[in-house]
Amino acid sequence: MIIAFCIILQHVTRLSPIITAYISQSNYQGFS
């Protein structure tokens, strides 16, 4: 259970820059 949580945490931290970039891009398009 803890191992699976660690694996999920690794994937989340790996994908977080992509997610934040996508959110900032969509927010920028929404404001403009």
mmCIF file of the N, C-alpha and C atoms, coordinates in Angstrom:
data_MODEL
# 
_entry.id   MODEL 
# 
loop_
_atom_site.group_PDB 
_atom_site.id 
_atom_site.type_symbol 
_atom_site.label_atom_id 
_atom_site.label_alt_id 
_atom_site.label_comp_id 
_atom_site.label_asym_id 
_atom_site.label_entity_id 
_atom_site.label_seq_id 
_atom_site.pdbx_PDB_ins_code 
_atom_site.Cartn_x 
_atom_site.Cartn_y 
_atom_site.Cartn_z 
_atom_site.occupancy 
_atom_site.B_iso_or_equiv 
_atom_site.pdbx_formal_charge 
_atom_site.auth_seq_id 
_atom_site.auth_comp_id 
_atom_site.auth_asym_id 
_atom_site.auth_atom_id 
_atom_site.pdbx_PDB_model_num 
ATOM 1  N N  . MET A 1 1  ? 0.840  -1.192 0.000   1.00 0.00 ? 1  MET A N  1 
ATOM 2  C CA . MET A 1 1  ? 0.000  0.000  0.000   1.00 0.00 ? 1  MET A CA 1 
ATOM 3  C C  . MET A 1 1  ? 0.880  1.249  0.000   1.00 0.00 ? 1  MET A C  1 
ATOM 4  N N  . ILE A 1 2  ? 1.853  1.277  0.895   1.00 0.00 ? 2  ILE A N  1 
ATOM 5  C CA . ILE A 1 2  ? 2.748  2.436  0.969   1.00 0.00 ? 2  ILE A CA 1 
ATOM 6  C C  . ILE A 1 2  ? 3.605  2.528  -0.294  1.00 0.00 ? 2  ILE A C  1 
ATOM 7  N N  . ILE A 1 3  ? 3.993  1.361  -0.836  1.00 0.00 ? 3  ILE A N  1 
ATOM 8  C CA . ILE A 1 3  ? 4.820  1.344  -2.050  1.00 0.00 ? 3  ILE A CA 1 
ATOM 9  C C  . ILE A 1 3  ? 4.017  1.920  -3.222  1.00 0.00 ? 3  ILE A C  1 
ATOM 10 N N  . ALA A 1 4  ? 2.758  1.539  -3.313  1.00 0.00 ? 4  ALA A N  1 
ATOM 11 C CA . ALA A 1 4  ? 1.911  2.054  -4.391  1.00 0.00 ? 4  ALA A CA 1 
ATOM 12 C C  . ALA A 1 4  ? 1.737  3.561  -4.254  1.00 0.00 ? 4  ALA A C  1 
ATOM 13 N N  . PHE A 1 5  ? 1.607  4.031  -3.021  1.00 0.00 ? 5  PHE A N  1 
ATOM 14 C CA . PHE A 1 5  ? 1.473  5.472  -2.787  1.00 0.00 ? 5  PHE A CA 1 
ATOM 15 C C  . PHE A 1 5  ? 2.727  6.206  -3.231  1.00 0.00 ? 5  PHE A C  1 
ATOM 16 N N  . CYS A 1 6  ? 3.876  5.608  -2.966  1.00 0.00 ? 6  CYS A N  1 
ATOM 17 C CA . CYS A 1 6  ? 5.144  6.226  -3.384  1.00 0.00 ? 6  CYS A CA 1 
ATOM 18 C C  . CYS A 1 6  ? 5.249  6.278  -4.904  1.00 0.00 ? 6  CYS A C  1 
ATOM 19 N N  . ILE A 1 7  ? 4.798  5.207  -5.564  1.00 0.00 ? 7  ILE A N  1 
ATOM 20 C CA . ILE A 1 7  ? 4.841  5.179  -7.030  1.00 0.00 ? 7  ILE A CA 1 
ATOM 21 C C  . ILE A 1 7  ? 3.915  6.249  -7.598  1.00 0.00 ? 7  ILE A C  1 
ATOM 22 N N  . ILE A 1 8  ? 2.726  6.360  -7.019  1.00 0.00 ? 8  ILE A N  1 
ATOM 23 C CA . ILE A 1 8  ? 1.785  7.387  -7.483  1.00 0.00 ? 8  ILE A CA 1 
ATOM 24 C C  . ILE A 1 8  ? 2.367  8.769  -7.237  1.00 0.00 ? 8  ILE A C  1 
ATOM 25 N N  . LEU A 1 9  ? 3.011  8.938  -6.088  1.00 0.00 ? 9  LEU A N  1 
ATOM 26 C CA . LEU A 1 9  ? 3.605  10.236 -5.765  1.00 0.00 ? 9  LEU A CA 1 
ATOM 27 C C  . LEU A 1 9  ? 4.702  10.593 -6.765  1.00 0.00 ? 9  LEU A C  1 
ATOM 28 N N  . GLN A 1 10 ? 5.484  9.606  -7.165  1.00 0.00 ? 10 GLN A N  1 
ATOM 29 C CA . GLN A 1 10 ? 6.533  9.860  -8.168  1.00 0.00 ? 10 GLN A CA 1 
ATOM 30 C C  . GLN A 1 10 ? 5.916  10.296 -9.494  1.00 0.00 ? 10 GLN A C  1 
ATOM 31 N N  . HIS A 1 11 ? 4.832  9.627  -9.909  1.00 0.00 ? 11 HIS A N  1 
ATOM 32 C CA . HIS A 1 11 ? 4.193  9.995  -11.170 1.00 0.00 ? 11 HIS A CA 1 
ATOM 33 C C  . HIS A 1 11 ? 3.600  11.394 -11.077 1.00 0.00 ? 11 HIS A C  1 
ATOM 34 N N  . VAL A 1 12 ? 3.024  11.725 -9.929  1.00 0.00 ? 12 VAL A N  1 
ATOM 35 C CA . VAL A 1 12 ? 2.413  13.047 -9.764  1.00 0.00 ? 12 VAL A CA 1 
ATOM 36 C C  . VAL A 1 12 ? 3.485  14.126 -9.828  1.00 0.00 ? 12 VAL A C  1 
ATOM 37 N N  . THR A 1 13 ? 4.601  13.910 -9.141  1.00 0.00 ? 13 THR A N  1 
ATOM 38 C CA . THR A 1 13 ? 5.660  14.914 -9.153  1.00 0.00 ? 13 THR A CA 1 
ATOM 39 C C  . THR A 1 13 ? 6.299  15.007 -10.539 1.00 0.00 ? 13 THR A C  1 
ATOM 40 N N  . ARG A 1 14 ? 6.280  13.904 -11.269 1.00 0.00 ? 14 ARG A N  1 
ATOM 41 C CA . ARG A 1 14 ? 6.849  13.926 -12.626 1.00 0.00 ? 14 ARG A CA 1 
ATOM 42 C C  . ARG A 1 14 ? 5.921  14.672 -13.571 1.00 0.00 ? 14 ARG A C  1 
ATOM 43 N N  . LEU A 1 15 ? 4.612  14.549 -13.353 1.00 0.00 ? 15 LEU A N  1 
ATOM 44 C CA . LEU A 1 15 ? 3.653  15.170 -14.263 1.00 0.00 ? 15 LEU A CA 1 
ATOM 45 C C  . LEU A 1 15 ? 3.256  16.574 -13.824 1.00 0.00 ? 15 LEU A C  1 
ATOM 46 N N  . SER A 1 16 ? 3.596  16.963 -12.606 1.00 0.00 ? 16 SER A N  1 
ATOM 47 C CA . SER A 1 16 ? 3.137  18.259 -12.101 1.00 0.00 ? 16 SER A CA 1 
ATOM 48 C C  . SER A 1 16 ? 3.639  19.443 -12.937 1.00 0.00 ? 16 SER A C  1 
ATOM 49 N N  . PRO A 1 17 ? 4.887  19.466 -13.430 1.00 0.00 ? 17 PRO A N  1 
ATOM 50 C CA . PRO A 1 17 ? 5.288  20.597 -14.285 1.00 0.00 ? 17 PRO A CA 1 
ATOM 51 C C  . PRO A 1 17 ? 4.457  20.673 -15.558 1.00 0.00 ? 17 PRO A C  1 
ATOM 52 N N  . ILE A 1 18 ? 4.103  19.521 -16.125 1.00 0.00 ? 18 ILE A N  1 
ATOM 53 C CA . ILE A 1 18 ? 3.278  19.504 -17.332 1.00 0.00 ? 18 ILE A CA 1 
ATOM 54 C C  . ILE A 1 18 ? 1.876  20.016 -17.009 1.00 0.00 ? 18 ILE A C  1 
ATOM 55 N N  . ILE A 1 19 ? 1.358  19.594 -15.863 1.00 0.00 ? 19 ILE A N  1 
ATOM 56 C CA . ILE A 1 19 ? 0.008  20.010 -15.472 1.00 0.00 ? 19 ILE A CA 1 
ATOM 57 C C  . ILE A 1 19 ? -0.017 21.512 -15.197 1.00 0.00 ? 19 ILE A C  1 
ATOM 58 N N  . THR A 1 20 ? 0.983  22.008 -14.489 1.00 0.00 ? 20 THR A N  1 
ATOM 59 C CA . THR A 1 20 ? 1.015  23.442 -14.175 1.00 0.00 ? 20 THR A CA 1 
ATOM 60 C C  . THR A 1 20 ? 1.198  24.263 -15.447 1.00 0.00 ? 20 THR A C  1 
ATOM 61 N N  . ALA A 1 21 ? 2.005  23.768 -16.379 1.00 0.00 ? 21 ALA A N  1 
ATOM 62 C CA . ALA A 1 21 ? 2.200  24.485 -17.643 1.00 0.00 ? 21 ALA A CA 1 
ATOM 63 C C  . ALA A 1 21 ? 0.897  24.504 -18.443 1.00 0.00 ? 21 ALA A C  1 
ATOM 64 N N  . TYR A 1 22 ? 0.175  23.375 -18.436 1.00 0.00 ? 22 TYR A N  1 
ATOM 65 C CA . TYR A 1 22 ? -1.092 23.303 -19.164 1.00 0.00 ? 22 TYR A CA 1 
ATOM 66 C C  . TYR A 1 22 ? -2.121 24.234 -18.535 1.00 0.00 ? 22 TYR A C  1 
ATOM 67 N N  . ILE A 1 23 ? -2.160 24.277 -17.194 1.00 0.00 ? 23 ILE A N  1 
ATOM 68 C CA . ILE A 1 23 ? -3.118 25.138 -16.502 1.00 0.00 ? 23 ILE A CA 1 
ATOM 69 C C  . ILE A 1 23 ? -2.784 26.603 -16.758 1.00 0.00 ? 23 ILE A C  1 
ATOM 70 N N  . SER A 1 24 ? -1.496 26.947 -16.677 1.00 0.00 ? 24 SER A N  1 
ATOM 71 C CA . SER A 1 24 ? -1.107 28.346 -16.900 1.00 0.00 ? 24 SER A CA 1 
ATOM 72 C C  . SER A 1 24 ? -1.389 28.758 -18.345 1.00 0.00 ? 24 SER A C  1 
ATOM 73 N N  . GLN A 1 25 ? -1.190 27.821 -19.277 1.00 0.00 ? 25 GLN A N  1 
ATOM 74 C CA . GLN A 1 25 ? -1.452 28.125 -20.683 1.00 0.00 ? 25 GLN A CA 1 
ATOM 75 C C  . GLN A 1 25 ? -2.949 28.335 -20.904 1.00 0.00 ? 25 GLN A C  1 
ATOM 76 N N  . SER A 1 26 ? -3.774 27.468 -20.308 1.00 0.00 ? 26 SER A N  1 
ATOM 77 C CA . SER A 1 26 ? -5.220 27.589 -20.482 1.00 0.00 ? 26 SER A CA 1 
ATOM 78 C C  . SER A 1 26 ? -5.729 28.844 -19.775 1.00 0.00 ? 26 SER A C  1 
ATOM 79 N N  . ASN A 1 27 ? -5.138 29.185 -18.626 1.00 0.00 ? 27 ASN A N  1 
ATOM 80 C CA . ASN A 1 27 ? -5.527 30.409 -17.932 1.00 0.00 ? 27 ASN A CA 1 
ATOM 81 C C  . ASN A 1 27 ? -5.139 31.633 -18.756 1.00 0.00 ? 27 ASN A C  1 
ATOM 82 N N  . TYR A 1 28 ? -3.978 31.579 -19.385 1.00 0.00 ? 28 TYR A N  1 
ATOM 83 C CA . TYR A 1 28 ? -3.522 32.692 -20.215 1.00 0.00 ? 28 TYR A CA 1 
ATOM 84 C C  . TYR A 1 28 ? -4.452 32.873 -21.412 1.00 0.00 ? 28 TYR A C  1 
ATOM 85 N N  . GLN A 1 29 ? -4.855 31.765 -22.017 1.00 0.00 ? 29 GLN A N  1 
ATOM 86 C CA . GLN A 1 29 ? -5.770 31.847 -23.155 1.00 0.00 ? 29 GLN A CA 1 
ATOM 87 C C  . GLN A 1 29 ? -7.149 32.341 -22.695 1.00 0.00 ? 29 GLN A C  1 
ATOM 88 N N  . GLY A 1 30 ? -7.530 31.958 -21.476 1.00 0.00 ? 30 GLY A N  1 
ATOM 89 C CA . GLY A 1 30 ? -8.828 32.387 -20.961 1.00 0.00 ? 30 GLY A CA 1 
ATOM 90 C C  . GLY A 1 30 ? -8.852 33.880 -20.667 1.00 0.00 ? 30 GLY A C  1 
ATOM 91 N N  . PHE A 1 31 ? -7.725 34.401 -20.126 1.00 0.00 ? 31 PHE A N  1 
ATOM 92 C CA . PHE A 1 31 ? -7.680 35.816 -19.803 1.00 0.00 ? 31 PHE A CA 1 
ATOM 93 C C  . PHE A 1 31 ? -7.571 36.657 -21.064 1.00 0.00 ? 31 PHE A C  1 
ATOM 94 N N  . SER A 1 32 ? -6.860 36.172 -22.067 1.00 0.00 ? 32 SER A N  1 
ATOM 95 C CA . SER A 1 32 ? -6.671 36.930 -23.294 1.00 0.00 ? 32 SER A CA 1 
ATOM 96 C C  . SER A 1 32 ? -7.829 36.633 -24.259 1.00 0.00 ? 32 SER A C  1 
# 
